[in-house]
Amino acid sequence: MSKNFIEEITWRGMLHDVMPGTEEHLLEAMRSAYVGFDPTADSLHIGNLVPIMLLSHYQRSGHQPIALVGGATGMIGDPSGKSSERNLLDEATLRHNQEAIKKQLGRFLDFESGQENAALLVNNYDWMKDFSFLDFIRDIGKHITVNYMMAKDSVKNRLSSDSSDGMSFTEFTYQLVQGYDFLYLYQNHKATLQMGGSDQWGNITTGTELIRRIGSGKGYAITCPLITKSDGSKFGKSEGGNVWLDKNRTSPYKFYQYWLNSSDEDAEKYIKIFTFLDQQTIEDLVISHKEAPHQRQLQKRLAEEITLIVHSKEDLDNAITASGILFGKSTSEDLNTLDTQTFLDIFDGVPKAEIPRSELGSLGIIAALGERTQFLKSNGEARRELKQNAISVNKTKVKDDYLLSDKDLINNQFILLQKGKKNYYLIVVV
């Protein structure tokens, strides 16, 4: 093995629970391990990044990672009935989502090299679709007692909850379905380890029990902690909801900003979990950051590393340029490098007004600042600010005789007005 997987994830803060004997098992030979992913969308989000990084470190340690797409459960829908986000999927949608997820995982895992430990992508729909209910309860259900299932924390917590309306049969048997996945992968792909979030321990150990009782073998389990933010808000959520890995759902700029806005405490934790930087590099960065926290070195390096992995060098460069537009010195040329979505992301929340294209060429800057948009309270205030050289159009200072024209259009659509350093106003030309 090129490195000790358990040691690696331990110093990174990615280990919550580990079944006794797992480390020794992994040091003996190359092993296969799997993590399950929900295919109800055609993109993963940053809440999935911890298990993805687990699989990536696993492969870098010389072992074989298996990514399981939960198509069978995706076709059932959410077993808890609590989520409005999950819809029942048809097979065509499921396959589309599976391919999109594989492409994203390909940024972290090697599927293509042909090496002995090349990653596999499997879908439990492929082995569950022909399983009849009677076959399942006869061949699998009889091996696990209701007492065993009832003893799981996930079941006990639901049943003892004051707000609980009880537990559906689907939800109760979910651990059996997940447990069977582990047995199937053990028998067909020699998977001896399942990994997941700490809330999955009960489901994972049901799988190890099936392997013992039906497969006459031994399965192992590792869970990682559920990531929290120091301010108590939910990790992986922004004002717009999930932070997705797909740039069409969350732009690289917004993705980069999410990490850049981490607190010092969170950044120190995240840089170990969400990058491949080695321990010495991270320790040096932490020391350097503490000497000059205002420079936000940890946040910048974290945001750069993870944006580069998930997106590309070009996307990262564009995100850095875009970040400098609001807070640093930038030019009209910088503005013109932005695509429409990134431009709108940057100036999200900035007040705006629409003006007809026919007014370009005749609309003076005083009217544009004052009566036409109400950016400034009056034309008089506009004149005063212009006299003090405080007004910019697309980051370029202008005088009081300036006329807005089609030469000022960014993406053939926007004109950015600015007073001083921080007051922006957007004209949308229609």
C-alpha positions in Angstrom: 0.0 0.0 0.0 1.2 3.5 -0.8 -0.1 4.9 2.5 -2.1 3.9 5.6 -5.7 4.9 4.8 -6.9 4.9 8.4 -3.9 7.1 9.5 -4.6 9.5 6.6 -8.3 10.1 7.3 -7.7 10.2 11.1 -5.3 13.3 10.9 -7.7 14.9 8.5 -10.6 14.6 10.9 -12.6 12.4 8.6 -13.0 9.3 10.9 -16.0 9.0 13.2 -16.4 5.2 13.8 -14.4 2.2 12.6 -15.1 -1.4 13.1 -12.3 -3.2 15.1 -9.9 -5.0 12.8 -10.5 -2.7 9.8 -7.0 -1.1 9.8 -5.3 -4.5 9.8 -7.6 -5.8 7.1 -6.7 -2.8 4.8 -3.0 -3.2 5.4 -3.0 -6.9 4.4 -3.9 -6.4 0.7 -5.7 -4.3 -1.8 -9.4 -4.2 -0.7 -12.6 -2.9 -2.3 -14.9 -0.5 -0.5 -18.0 1.3 -1.4 -20.0 4.4 -0.7 -23.6 5.0 -1.7 -24.9 8.2 -3.5 -28.5 9.4 -4.0 -29.3 9.7 -7.8 -32.4 11.9 -7.4 -30.6 14.8 -9.1 -28.2 15.0 -12.0 -25.6 16.6 -9.8 -24.0 15.9 -6.4 -23.5 18.8 -4.0 -20.9 19.7 -1.4 -22.7 17.7 1.2 -21.5 14.6 -0.8 -17.9 15.8 -0.8 -16.8 14.0 2.4 -17.7 10.5 1.2 -16.2 11.4 -2.2 -13.0 12.5 -0.6 -13.0 9.3 1.5 -13.2 7.2 -1.7 -10.5 9.3 -3.3 -8.1 8.9 -0.4 -9.0 5.2 -0.4 -7.9 4.9 -4.0 -4.7 7.0 -3.4 -3.9 4.5 -0.6 -3.8 1.7 -3.2 -7.3 0.3 -2.7 -10.3 0.0 -5.1 -13.2 2.5 -4.6 -16.8 1.6 -5.7 -19.4 4.3 -6.0 -22.9 2.9 -5.7 -25.7 4.9 -7.2 -28.9 4.1 -5.3 -31.2 3.7 -8.2 -33.5 1.2 -6.5 -34.1 3.6 -3.6 -34.3 6.5 -6.1 -37.2 4.7 -7.7 -38.9 4.2 -4.3 -38.5 7.8 -3.4 -37.6 9.1 0.1 -38.3 6.3 2.5 -39.0 8.8 5.3 -41.7 10.7 3.4 -40.2 13.9 5.0 -38.5 15.3 1.9 -40.3 17.2 -0.8 -37.1 17.2 -2.9 -37.2 13.5 -3.9 -39.5 12.5 -6.7 -40.0 9.0 -8.0 -37.7 8.5 -10.9 -38.2 6.7 -14.2 -35.4 4.6 -15.5 -34.3 7.1 -18.3 -34.0 9.9 -15.7 -32.1 7.6 -13.4 -29.6 6.6 -16.1 -29.1 10.3 -17.1 -28.4 11.2 -13.5 -26.1 8.2 -13.1 -23.9 9.4 -16.0 -23.8 13.0 -14.8 -22.7 11.8 -11.3 -20.0 9.5 -12.8 -18.6 12.5 -14.7 -18.4 14.5 -11.5 -16.9 11.6 -9.5 -14.3 11.3 -12.4 -12.8 14.6 -11.1 -11.8 12.7 -7.9 -11.6 9.0 -8.9 -9.7 7.2 -11.6 -12.3 5.0 -13.5 -10.4 4.7 -16.8 -6.8 3.7 -16.2 -7.3 0.0 -16.3 -5.2 -0.3 -13.1 -6.1 -3.1 -10.6 -7.6 -0.5 -8.3 -9.5 1.5 -10.9 -12.8 2.8 -9.5 -16.1 1.2 -10.3 -19.6 2.7 -10.6 -22.5 0.4 -9.9 -26.3 1.0 -9.6 -28.3 -1.1 -7.1 -31.3 -0.9 -9.5 -29.5 -3.4 -11.7 -29.6 -6.1 -9.1 -32.8 -5.1 -7.3 -35.1 -4.7 -10.3 -35.6 -8.4 -10.9 -35.8 -9.3 -7.2 -39.5 -10.2 -6.3 -40.8 -9.2 -2.9 -41.4 -12.8 -2.0 -37.8 -13.8 -3.0 -36.4 -10.9 -0.9 -38.3 -11.7 2.3 -37.5 -15.4 1.9 -33.8 -15.1 1.0 -32.8 -12.0 2.9 -35.5 -11.0 5.4 -35.5 -14.3 7.3 -31.8 -13.7 8.3 -32.4 -10.5 10.3 -34.7 -10.4 13.2 -37.1 -7.5 14.0 -35.5 -7.3 17.4 -32.1 -6.6 15.6 -33.7 -4.0 13.4 -35.5 -2.3 16.3 -32.3 -1.9 18.2 -30.8 0.5 15.6 -30.6 4.1 16.8 -32.1 5.3 13.5 -35.3 3.2 14.3 -35.4 4.0 18.0 -35.0 7.7 17.4 -37.9 7.8 14.9 -40.2 5.7 17.1 -39.5 7.7 20.3 -39.8 11.1 18.6 -42.8 13.1 20.0 -43.5 14.4 16.5 -43.3 11.0 14.9 -46.3 9.7 13.0 -44.9 6.3 13.2 -42.6 4.6 10.8 -43.6 3.3 7.4 -42.8 -0.3 6.4 -40.6 1.1 3.6 -38.5 3.1 6.0 -38.2 0.3 8.4 -37.0 -2.1 5.7 -34.6 0.4 4.2 -31.7 -1.0 6.3 -32.4 -4.4 4.8 -32.2 -3.1 1.2 -28.9 -1.2 2.0 -27.6 -4.3 3.9 -28.3 -6.4 0.8 -26.3 -4.0 -1.4 -23.3 -4.7 0.8 -23.8 -8.5 0.6 -24.2 -8.3 -3.2 -21.0 -6.2 -3.6 -19.2 -8.6 -1.2 -20.3 -11.6 -3.3 -19.8 -10.1 -6.8 -17.1 -7.4 -6.4 -15.2 -8.6 -3.3 -16.2 -5.4 -1.4 -15.3 -5.9 2.3 -15.8 -2.4 3.5 -18.7 0.1 3.4 -18.2 3.8 4.3 -20.7 6.6 4.9 -21.8 9.4 7.2 -22.0 8.7 10.9 -25.8 8.5 10.6 -25.4 5.4 8.4 -23.7 3.2 11.0 -26.8 1.2 11.7 -27.5 0.5 8.0 -23.9 -0.4 7.3 -23.7 -2.9 10.2 -26.9 -4.6 9.0 -24.8 -5.3 5.8 -22.0 -6.7 7.8 -24.5 -9.0 9.6 -25.9 -10.3 6.3 -22.3 -10.9 5.1 -21.7 -13.0 8.2 -25.0 -14.9 8.1 -25.5 -15.5 4.4 -22.0 -14.9 2.9 -20.1 -16.6 5.8 -17.6 -13.8 5.6 -16.6 -10.6 7.3 -17.5 -7.1 6.4 -16.1 -3.9 7.8 -17.5 -0.4 8.4 -16.1 3.1 8.6 -18.1 6.3 9.1 -17.1 9.9 8.8 -18.4 12.8 11.0 -21.3 14.9 9.7 -19.8 18.3 8.9 -21.1 21.2 10.8 -20.3 25.0 10.7 -19.0 26.8 13.7 -21.9 29.3 13.6 -24.5 26.5 13.8 -25.8 26.9 10.3 -26.0 23.9 8.0 -22.9 23.0 6.0 -23.4 22.9 2.3 -26.3 25.3 2.1 -26.2 28.9 0.9 -29.1 31.4 0.6 -30.1 29.8 -2.7 -30.1 26.2 -1.2 -27.6 23.5 -1.9 -24.1 24.3 -3.2 -24.0 22.0 -6.2 -20.9 20.6 -8.1 -22.6 21.3 -11.4 -21.7 24.8 -12.7 -25.1 25.2 -14.3 -26.7 24.8 -10.8 -24.1 26.7 -8.8 -21.7 28.9 -10.8 -17.9 28.4 -10.2 -17.9 32.0 -8.8 -20.6 31.2 -6.2 -18.9 27.9 -5.4 -15.5 29.7 -4.9 -17.2 32.3 -2.7 -18.8 29.7 -0.5 -15.4 28.4 0.6 -13.8 31.9 0.7 -16.5 33.0 3.2 -15.6 30.3 5.7 -14.8 31.4 9.2 -11.2 30.9 10.4 -12.3 28.0 12.6 -14.1 26.2 9.7 -11.4 26.9 7.1 -8.8 25.2 9.4 -11.1 22.1 9.5 -12.2 22.2 5.9 -8.7 22.5 4.4 -7.8 19.0 5.8 -11.1 17.4 4.6 -11.7 19.0 1.2 -8.2 19.3 -0.3 -5.4 16.8 -1.0 -2.7 19.1 0.6 -0.3 17.1 2.8 -0.1 17.5 6.6 3.0 19.6 6.6 1.7 22.0 4.0 -1.5 22.5 6.0 0.3 23.0 9.3 2.5 25.6 7.7 -0.6 27.3 6.2 -2.4 27.4 9.6 0.7 29.0 11.3 1.0 31.5 8.5 -2.7 32.3 8.6 -2.7 32.9 12.4 0.2 35.4 12.0 -1.9 37.5 9.5 -5.5 36.4 9.7 -6.7 39.5 7.8 -5.1 38.1 4.7 -7.4 35.0 4.8 -4.7 32.7 3.5 -6.5 29.5 4.6 -9.8 30.5 3.0 -8.1 31.5 -0.3 -6.1 28.3 -0.5 -9.1 26.2 0.4 -11.3 27.9 -2.2 -8.6 27.6 -4.9 -7.9 23.9 -4.2 -11.5 22.7 -4.2 -12.6 24.9 -7.1 -9.8 23.6 -9.2 -10.7 20.0 -8.4 -14.4 20.3 -9.0 -14.3 22.7 -11.9 -11.1 23.7 -13.9 -8.2 26.1 -13.9 -10.1 28.4 -16.3 -13.2 28.4 -14.0 -10.9 29.1 -11.0 -9.2 32.0 -12.7 -12.5 33.5 -13.7 -13.8 33.1 -10.1 -10.7 34.9 -8.7 -11.1 37.7 -11.3 -14.8 38.0 -10.5 -14.1 38.1 -6.8 -11.7 41.0 -7.3 -14.4 43.0 -9.1 -16.5 43.8 -6.1 -13.7 44.1 -3.5 -10.5 45.0 -5.4 -9.2 47.2 -8.2 -10.6 46.1 -11.5 -11.3 47.6 -14.9 -14.0 47.7 -17.6 -11.9 45.0 -19.4 -12.3 42.7 -16.3 -16.1 43.2 -16.4 -16.2 42.3 -20.1 -14.5 38.9 -19.4 -17.5 37.8 -17.3 -20.2 35.6 -18.7 -23.8 36.7 -18.0 -24.4 34.2 -15.1 -21.2 35.2 -13.3 -22.0 38.9 -13.8 -25.4 38.4 -12.3 -24.1 36.3 -9.4 -21.5 39.0 -8.5 -24.1 41.8 -8.5 -26.9 39.7 -7.0 -28.9 42.0 -4.7 -27.6 45.2 -6.3 -30.5 47.5 -7.1 -31.3 47.8 -10.8 -33.6 49.4 -13.3 -34.5 48.7 -16.9 -34.1 51.2 -19.7 -35.0 50.8 -23.3 -32.2 50.3 -25.8 -33.6 53.3 -27.8 -32.4 55.7 -25.0 -28.7 54.8 -25.5 -26.8 57.6 -27.1 -29.1 60.3 -25.7 -29.3 59.4 -21.9 -26.9 61.6 -20.0 -25.1 60.4 -16.9 -26.9 62.9 -14.6 -30.4 61.7 -15.6 -29.1 58.1 -15.4 -28.0 58.5 -11.8 -30.9 60.7 -10.7 -34.5 60.9 -12.0 -34.2 58.0 -14.4 -33.1 55.3 -11.9 -33.3 57.0 -8.4 -29.8 55.5 -7.7 -29.1 59.0 -6.3 -31.9 61.1 -4.7 -31.8 63.9 -7.3 -30.1 65.3 -10.3 -28.5 67.8 -8.0 -26.9 65.1 -5.9 -25.7 63.5 -9.2 -24.0 66.7 -10.2 -22.2 67.1 -6.8 -20.9 63.5 -6.9 -19.7 63.9 -10.5 -17.9 67.1 -9.5 -16.1 65.2 -6.7 -15.0 62.5 -9.3 -17.0 59.9 -7.3 -18.9 58.3 -10.2 -17.9 55.4 -12.4 -19.5 53.7 -15.4 -18.2 50.1 -15.7 -15.3 50.9 -13.3 -14.2 54.0 -15.3 -14.6 57.5 -13.8 -16.8 59.8 -15.9 -17.6 63.6 -16.0 -21.0 65.3 -16.0 -21.3 65.5 -19.8 -21.0 61.7 -20.3 -23.7 60.0 -22.5 -24.5 56.3 -22.0 -24.2 54.5 -25.3 -24.1 50.9 -26.7 -20.3 51.0 -26.2 -20.9 50.8 -22.4 -22.9 47.5 -22.7 -21.5 44.5 -20.9 -22.6 41.3 -22.5 -24.8 43.5 -24.7 -27.1 44.0 -21.8 -25.7 45.7 -18.6 -24.3 49.0 -17.5 -22.7 49.2 -14.1 -23.0 52.5 -12.2 -20.9 53.1 -9.1 -20.6 55.8 -6.5 -17.4 55.6 -4.4 -16.0 52.2 -3.6 -19.0 50.2 -2.5 -22.3 51.6 -3.9 -23.4 49.9 -7.1 -26.4 50.2 -9.4 -27.2 48.1 -12.4 -28.9 49.3 -15.5 -30.4 46.5 -17.6 -31.0 47.5 -21.2 -34.0 45.9 -22.8 
